[in-house]
Amino acid sequence: MENIYLDNAATTKIDPEVIEAMKPYLLAEYANPSSTYTFAGQIHGKVDDARKTIADFIKAKESEIYFTSGGSESDNWAIKGVADALSAKGKHIITTKIEHHAVLHTCEFLEKHGYEVTYLEVDEYGLVDVKKFEEAIRPDTILASIMFANNEIGTIEPIAELGRIAHEHGVVFHTDAVQAFGHIRIDVNAMNIDLLSASAHKLNGPKGVGLLYIKSGLKITNLIHGGAQERGRRAGTTNAAGIIGFGKAVELADSRLEATNAYETKLRDKLIARVTSEIPYVRFNGHPEKRLSNNTNFCFRFIEGESLLILLDQDHICASSGSACTSGALDPSHVLLAIGLPHEIAHGSIRFTLSAETKEEDIDYTVDALKKIVERLRSMSPLYEDFVKKQAQ
Ligand SMILES: *Cc1c(COP(=O)(O)O)cnc(C)c1O
């Protein structure tokens, strides 16, 4: 049986058209684009075409796009680079409790090196409060890093407004847009964004290539030192095939964006409606409207997300639980704790993230399987047994 892949927030399937676009640069056109002979120049030109396609997509200039190895590197560069470049002005950074670990762990690293970080709380839907953000800004605040859309619960943040407030106070504004890029139309100038991270493999492009948008004139220290690639700002032999594939993925995402969103929203809402009406004691997580078109996240009371995942896998359904296995113990998702869920409920979480290839039958098959699995796990759960006994009293 074929897998039902509902983990598109983790990574996506590479589009066959992307592979075709990349092929020549993995085969005959293998020269290092930085070399001076004609054989290399043609490839350099194609890399710049991709840069133009991607810049246009977020209304940036080509000279503001820097290719990296992915979202994690871009987040590291944005945060460490600004922290270093502006350390004479201040050492305070603002972020949120629901960021991806690429942002959170980078901030924790900086805390060990003399920086102070404020981790903003979010509301029950995962939204950052614009007022609370403004209140957190201090004279020594140099940078704010707030994600565009959350990877676990899909909530979309009020980025343009947050960016406006950051700028009113002279604070540099970075957004991790890895989940939003390719799904939401972004205009970096209208949205007051100084730095933006994106990654190709989250929008049907290849793994291992991403970008950092850096607004022209912004002060930022390099992260990867070495050769003079990317106008002297990011060393390492140009990943020509990866970048050209990224360009193709953006071109395709751009042409299909509204159609894909409409299609995914329909299936997403069906999945939410069926799960919340047909399975008892389930909590739907994230914002009902301000959410990514392909994201659903639920907590099933009295059971563990990890056990659910194992049984879903036996039915060939690929999903994700928010739990992170750190030092052998299963920690509930930091995002679900931040929206106020108690540990025992956060433990029972599952995320299903759809794609344009998800079919309505996949949704029905998944809900049918889920109903049986939840029932089975609850029948073995002492917590559930206690609960039923108490209900009966
Ligand atoms: C996947 C993801 C990243 C990491 O991107 P990579 O390209 O895999 O390094 C960062 N932030 C968010 C929100 C993500 O979803």
The ligand as a Tripos MOL2 file, in Angstrom:
@<TRIPOS>MOLECULE
LIG
   15    15     1     0     0
SMALL
NO_CHARGES

@<TRIPOS>ATOM
      1 C1         11.6690   23.3180    8.7890 C.3       1 LIG1
      2 C2         11.7640   24.5840    9.5180 C.ar      1 LIG1
      3 C3         13.0170   25.1820    9.7800 C.ar      1 LIG1
      4 C4         14.3130   24.5100    9.4040 C.3       1 LIG1
      5 O1         14.5340   24.5300    8.0260 O.3       1 LIG1
      6 P1         15.6520   23.5570    7.3970 P.3       1 LIG1
      7 O2         15.7420   23.9770    5.9720 O.co2     1 LIG1
      8 O3         15.1090   22.1660    7.5340 O.co2     1 LIG1
      9 O4         16.8980   23.7860    8.1510 O.co2     1 LIG1
     10 C5         13.0460   26.3910   10.4340 C.ar      1 LIG1
     11 N1         11.9130   27.0140   10.8100 N.ar      1 LIG1
     12 C6         10.6830   26.4800   10.5800 C.ar      1 LIG1
     13 C7          9.4730   27.2280   11.0090 C.3       1 LIG1
     14 C8         10.5710   25.2530    9.9380 C.ar      1 LIG1
     15 O5          9.3630   24.7280    9.7290 O.3       1 LIG1
@<TRIPOS>BOND
     1     1     2 1
     2     2     3 ar
     3     2    14 ar
     4     3     4 1
     5     3    10 ar
     6     4     5 1
     7     5     6 1
     8     6     7 2
     9     6     8 1
    10     6     9 1
    11    10    11 ar
    12    11    12 ar
    13    12    13 1
    14    12    14 ar
    15    14    15 1
@<TRIPOS>SUBSTRUCTURE
     1 LIG1         1 GROUP 0 **** ****
